């Protein structure tokens, strides 16, 4: 090989290594999991939302994608997105700066859902050199960020006897009826998931490096909600909304700490529980909103308040200070006092069916189901809109935000929008 050709090959190889290696350590602008760096809808420390929205978005790049509702995630200069390609759920790793594909890897069989559309629901989860993905049918895989190769995998239907329900009109199951949607959580060396198979496998904790089971606990079926790790009554704990209750288990051994019934029609619990100081708030489309407060010193919790009128179907709220903000039932955007459950204000006719909400602690950025992006000022006294713009087509995918850029996915494309100054 001549010197010039060698240098070209070496330069390309070095650039690829630098791009991938650069993603293996934490970055201030990362959005590595469902709903951001701390999975609570808040942007990374050092990032800020724009003060205004332009009428036409500044599109840095746009690429075609397959079907799916899975949220995009970022780590360093990398972006991951799951989509349907042929009969497989496919993970694609992209250069976040350009949208260029670095590799793609099938990780399980897809399935068609006439009611809610085809393709993956569960967001990928970056964790340094590894990335975790979970199919609609309940196959959990750990892949290498470097090249997409399989490190380990577990099939919930085979290992935990999860019953896959083919008749979608049956009033049973949830994730096993319309697809796993909740993203697992990393806690130190562990990966904790809602599984919902045979009794005792409601929640399962794996060794994140090997897939070995560390503990398994509870009998509850898996809902569509993602879990939460928070501290209540002085104890860190894993909180999740199952098909008919909210429950919390000990992170060390899976022992039940507390639970509270949250029954719904069709077992359709979707909303991720939200931490609010020494409390956790959740909501459903039939039971309304519920607040559980830490009690004593052993991690227990008791019900603080409940309001059956504060119903939420799919959208997960954000909490800023003493207020909760969310898209809610009857196409309204609401602000609720977290201490009392009092409705501070509501804005009716806000959108249709669903919206994703994120915050930097000063403003809210809300992406509606029909692709309209709305910027709001955080104001517990009244609704205060700062601007809006049409940015994409119909979407149920939570966008990612990093370094002033918004990564938005609809049913046909994924695009990078520059919202703040470069």
C-alpha positions in Angstrom: 0.0 0.0 0.0 1.5 3.4 -0.9 1.9 6.1 1.7 -1.0 8.3 0.4 -3.5 5.4 0.4 -2.3 4.2 3.8 -2.9 7.7 5.2 -6.4 7.8 3.8 -7.3 4.5 5.3 -5.7 5.3 8.6 -7.4 8.7 8.8 -10.8 7.2 8.1 -10.2 4.4 10.7 -9.0 6.9 13.3 -12.0 9.1 12.8 -14.4 6.2 13.2 -12.6 5.1 16.4 -12.6 8.6 17.8 -16.3 9.0 17.0 -17.3 5.8 18.7 -14.8 6.1 21.6 -15.9 9.6 22.3 -19.4 8.2 23.2 -18.0 6.0 25.9 -17.8 8.7 28.5 -20.6 11.0 29.8 -21.1 14.3 28.0 -22.9 17.4 29.3 -25.4 17.4 26.4 -26.3 13.7 26.4 -29.8 12.4 26.2 -29.0 8.7 26.7 -32.4 7.3 27.7 -36.2 7.7 27.7 -37.0 11.3 28.8 -33.4 12.5 29.1 -30.2 12.3 31.3 -32.1 11.6 34.5 -35.3 10.2 32.8 -37.5 13.0 34.2 -37.9 15.2 31.2 -35.2 17.7 32.3 -32.5 18.6 29.8 -28.8 18.0 30.8 -27.1 20.4 33.2 -25.6 23.2 31.1 -28.2 22.8 28.3 -31.0 25.3 28.0 -34.1 25.5 25.9 -34.5 28.4 23.4 -36.1 31.7 24.5 -38.2 31.8 21.3 -39.1 29.6 18.3 -38.6 30.6 14.7 -41.6 30.2 12.4 -39.6 27.8 10.2 -37.3 25.3 12.0 -33.6 25.3 11.1 -33.2 21.7 9.8 -29.5 20.5 10.1 -30.3 17.1 8.6 -33.2 14.8 7.9 -33.2 11.0 7.1 -35.9 8.5 6.3 -36.8 6.0 9.0 -39.0 2.9 9.2 -42.1 2.6 11.3 -42.0 2.8 15.1 -42.8 4.9 18.1 -39.4 4.4 19.8 -37.7 7.6 21.0 -34.3 8.6 19.7 -31.4 8.8 22.2 -27.9 10.4 22.1 -24.5 9.9 23.7 -21.6 12.0 22.7 -21.6 12.4 18.9 -23.8 9.3 18.5 -27.5 9.0 18.1 -29.5 5.7 18.2 -32.9 5.0 16.8 -35.0 1.8 16.6 -37.3 1.2 13.7 -39.0 -1.6 11.7 -37.2 -2.9 8.7 -38.7 -5.9 7.0 -39.7 -8.4 9.7 -37.2 -7.2 12.2 -36.8 -4.5 14.8 -33.6 -2.7 13.8 -31.3 -0.5 15.8 -29.4 2.2 13.8 -26.4 4.1 15.1 -25.9 7.5 13.5 -23.4 10.3 13.6 -25.4 12.9 15.6 -23.8 15.7 13.7 -24.7 14.6 10.2 -27.3 11.8 10.4 -24.8 9.4 8.6 -25.4 5.8 9.4 -22.5 4.1 11.2 -24.0 0.6 11.6 -27.4 -1.1 11.9 -28.3 -4.3 13.7 -31.5 -6.4 13.8 -32.3 -7.4 17.4 -35.6 -9.2 17.2 -38.9 -10.0 15.4 -41.3 -7.2 14.8 -45.1 -7.4 15.0 -48.0 -5.6 13.4 -50.5 -3.7 15.6 -53.5 -2.5 13.6 -54.6 -0.3 16.4 -51.4 1.6 17.3 -49.2 1.0 14.3 -46.1 -1.2 13.7 -42.6 -0.9 14.9 -40.6 -0.7 18.1 -42.0 1.2 21.1 -39.2 0.9 23.7 -36.4 3.5 23.5 -32.8 2.3 23.3 -30.7 2.9 26.4 -27.1 4.0 26.2 -24.7 3.0 28.9 -21.1 3.8 27.9 -19.8 0.9 25.7 -23.1 -0.9 25.7 -26.6 -0.1 24.5 -29.7 -1.9 25.5 -32.8 -2.6 23.4 -36.1 -4.3 24.1 -38.5 -5.6 21.4 -42.3 -5.3 21.4 -42.4 -9.1 21.9 -40.2 -8.9 25.0 -36.6 -9.8 23.9 -34.0 -7.8 25.8 -30.6 -7.4 24.3 -27.3 -5.8 25.2 -25.3 -4.7 22.1 -21.8 -3.2 21.6 -21.8 0.5 20.8 -18.7 0.0 18.8 -20.2 -2.3 16.1 -23.7 -3.5 17.2 -22.6 -7.0 18.0 -24.7 -9.0 20.5 -23.2 -9.2 24.0 -26.1 -11.0 25.6 -29.9 -11.4 25.2 -32.9 -12.8 27.1 -36.3 -13.7 25.7 -39.1 -13.0 28.2 -41.5 -15.5 26.5 -39.0 -18.3 26.7 -37.2 -17.6 30.0 -40.0 -16.2 32.1 -43.0 -17.7 30.3 -44.6 -14.4 29.4 -47.9 -15.2 27.6 -48.0 -13.3 24.3 -51.7 -12.4 23.7 -52.6 -12.6 20.0 -56.2 -11.4 20.3 -55.6 -7.7 21.0 -59.3 -7.2 22.0 -58.9 -9.4 25.0 -59.1 -7.5 28.3 -55.9 -9.0 29.8 -52.2 -8.3 29.8 -50.7 -5.1 28.6 -47.2 -5.2 27.3 -47.8 -8.8 26.3 -50.9 -7.7 24.4 -49.7 -4.6 22.5 -45.9 -4.6 22.9 -43.4 -3.8 25.5 -43.0 0.0 25.7 -41.3 0.8 29.0 -37.5 1.3 28.9 -35.5 -0.5 31.6 -33.2 1.4 34.0 -29.5 1.1 34.7 -28.5 1.2 38.4 -24.8 0.8 38.9 -23.9 -2.7 37.7 -27.6 -3.7 37.3 -30.3 -3.4 34.6 -33.8 -3.5 36.1 -36.9 -4.3 34.0 -40.6 -4.8 34.2 -41.1 -8.4 32.8 -44.4 -9.8 34.0 -44.1 -13.5 33.4 -44.7 -16.4 35.7 -45.3 -15.4 39.4 -42.2 -13.8 40.9 -41.0 -12.2 37.7 -43.0 -9.0 37.7 -39.7 -7.1 38.1 -36.3 -8.6 37.2 -32.8 -7.3 37.9 -30.0 -8.4 35.6 -26.2 -8.0 35.7 -25.9 -5.4 33.0 -22.6 -6.9 31.7 -23.7 -10.6 31.5 -27.4 -10.8 31.6 -27.3 -13.0 34.7 -30.3 -12.7 37.0 -29.5 -10.9 40.3 -33.0 -11.0 41.7 -36.6 -11.3 40.6 -39.7 -10.1 42.5 -43.5 -9.6 42.4 -46.3 -11.2 40.4 -47.5 -8.2 38.4 -47.9 -8.1 34.7 -45.9 -5.5 32.7 -47.7 -2.3 31.8 -46.7 0.2 29.1 -45.1 2.6 31.6 -41.3 3.1 32.1 -40.0 2.8 35.7 -38.4 5.3 38.0 -35.5 5.2 40.5 -36.0 7.7 43.4 -35.5 8.2 47.1 -38.6 8.1 49.4 -38.5 8.1 53.2 -34.7 8.1 53.0 -34.4 4.9 50.8 -33.5 4.7 47.1 -36.0 2.4 45.4 -37.4 1.2 42.1 -40.9 2.5 41.4 -43.0 1.2 38.5 -46.6 1.4 37.4 -47.8 -2.2 36.6 -51.1 -3.1 35.0 -53.2 -2.5 38.1 -51.0 -0.8 40.8 -48.1 1.4 41.4 -45.4 -0.4 43.4 -41.9 0.0 44.8 -39.2 -2.6 45.5 -35.8 -2.5 47.2 -33.0 -2.0 44.7 -30.8 -4.5 46.5 -33.0 -7.5 46.7 -36.4 -6.7 45.1 -38.3 -6.9 48.3 -41.7 -5.0 48.2 -41.5 -1.6 50.0 -45.1 -0.4 49.2 -47.9 -0.6 46.7 -51.1 1.2 45.9 -54.0 0.1 43.5 -54.3 2.0 40.2 -56.9 0.0 38.3 -57.7 1.0 34.7 -59.8 -0.2 31.8 -57.9 -2.7 29.6 -54.9 -2.7 32.0 -53.6 0.3 30.1 -51.3 2.0 32.5 -48.9 4.1 30.5 -47.7 7.1 32.5 -44.2 6.9 34.0 -44.2 7.8 37.7 -42.7 11.2 38.5 -40.5 12.1 41.5 -41.5 15.3 43.4 -39.3 15.7 46.5 -40.3 13.0 49.0 -43.3 12.0 46.8 -44.1 10.1 43.7 -47.0 11.1 41.4 -48.6 9.0 38.7 -51.8 9.2 36.7 -54.1 7.1 34.5 -56.9 7.6 31.9 -59.5 6.2 34.3 -58.4 6.8 37.9 -57.0 10.3 37.6 -53.8 11.5 39.4 -52.4 10.0 42.6 -49.6 11.2 44.9 -47.7 8.8 47.2 -45.6 10.4 49.9 -42.6 8.9 51.7 -43.4 7.9 55.3 -41.2 6.9 58.2 -37.6 6.0 57.6 -37.7 2.5 55.9 -38.7 3.6 52.4 -42.5 3.2 52.9 -45.1 5.5 51.3 -48.7 6.4 51.9 -51.3 8.2 49.7 -51.1 12.0 50.1 -53.9 12.9 47.7 -55.9 11.8 44.7 -58.0 13.6 42.1 -60.1 11.5 39.8 -60.6 14.5 37.4 -56.8 14.9 36.6 -56.8 12.1 34.0 -53.8 11.5 31.7 -53.9 8.9 29.0 -50.4 8.6 27.5 -48.3 11.7 28.3 -45.8 11.7 31.2 -45.6 15.0 33.2 -42.6 17.0 34.3 -42.2 18.6 37.7 -40.5 22.0 38.2 -40.4 23.4 41.7 -43.7 22.8 43.3 -45.7 22.4 40.1 -46.4 19.6 37.7 -47.0 20.3 34.0 -48.5 17.9 31.5 -50.7 17.3 28.5 -53.9 15.7 29.9 -57.3 14.2 29.0 -59.7 16.3 26.9 -56.9 17.9 24.9 -55.8 20.3 27.6 -52.5 21.3 29.1 -52.5 21.5 32.9 -50.5 22.8 35.8 -51.0 21.1 39.2 -49.7 21.9 42.7 -47.7 18.8 43.7 -48.2 19.3 47.4 -52.0 19.4 47.3 -53.1 18.2 43.9 -54.9 21.5 43.3 -55.3 22.4 39.6 -53.6 25.7 39.2 -54.7 26.3 35.6 -55.6 24.5 32.4 -55.4 25.4 28.7 -58.1 23.7 26.7 -57.9 22.9 23.0 -54.1 22.5 23.3 -53.6 19.6 21.0 -54.8 16.0 20.2 -54.5 12.8 22.2 -50.8 13.1 23.2 -47.8 15.4 23.7 -44.2 15.1 24.9 -43.0 17.7 27.5 -39.4 18.6 28.5 -38.0 21.4 30.5 -34.8 23.2 31.5 -36.3 24.6 34.7 -37.3 27.9 33.1 -39.3 27.0 30.0 -41.3 24.0 28.7 -40.9 22.6 25.2 -44.0 20.5 24.2 -44.2 18.4 21.0 -47.8 17.6 20.1 -49.1 14.5 18.4 -49.6 16.4 15.1 -46.0 17.7 15.0 -46.5 21.1 16.4 -43.8 22.4 18.8 -44.9 24.8 21.5 -42.6 26.8 23.8 -44.1 27.8 27.2 -42.9 29.9 30.1 -42.9 28.1 33.4 -45.6 30.0 35.3 -47.7 28.3 38.1 -50.2 31.1 37.9 -51.3 31.1 34.3 -50.6 29.6 30.8 -48.0 31.6 29.1 -47.1 30.7 25.5 -43.8 32.0 24.0 -44.1 30.6 20.5 -45.0 27.6 18.3 -43.9 26.0 15.0 -44.8 23.0 12.8 -41.8 20.7 12.8 -42.8 17.2 11.7 -45.7 14.9 11.0 -47.8 12.8 13.4 -45.7 11.5 16.2 -45.9 9.7 19.5 -42.1 9.6 19.9 -40.5 11.6 22.7 -37.8 13.8 21.1 -34.2 14.0 22.3 -32.5 17.3 23.2 -28.8 18.0 23.3 -26.6 21.1 22.8 -29.5 23.2 21.6 -30.6 20.7 19.0 -33.9 18.8 19.0 -34.0 15.3 17.4 -37.6 14.7 16.3 -39.0 11.5 14.9 -42.3 11.0 13.1 -43.6 8.0 11.2 -41.4 8.7 8.1 -38.3 10.6 9.1 -35.9 11.6 11.8 -34.5 15.1 11.8 -32.1 17.4 13.7 -33.4 20.9 14.4 -31.2 23.7 15.7 -33.2 25.6 18.2 -30.6 27.7 20.0 -27.6 29.6 18.6 -24.8 27.3 17.3 
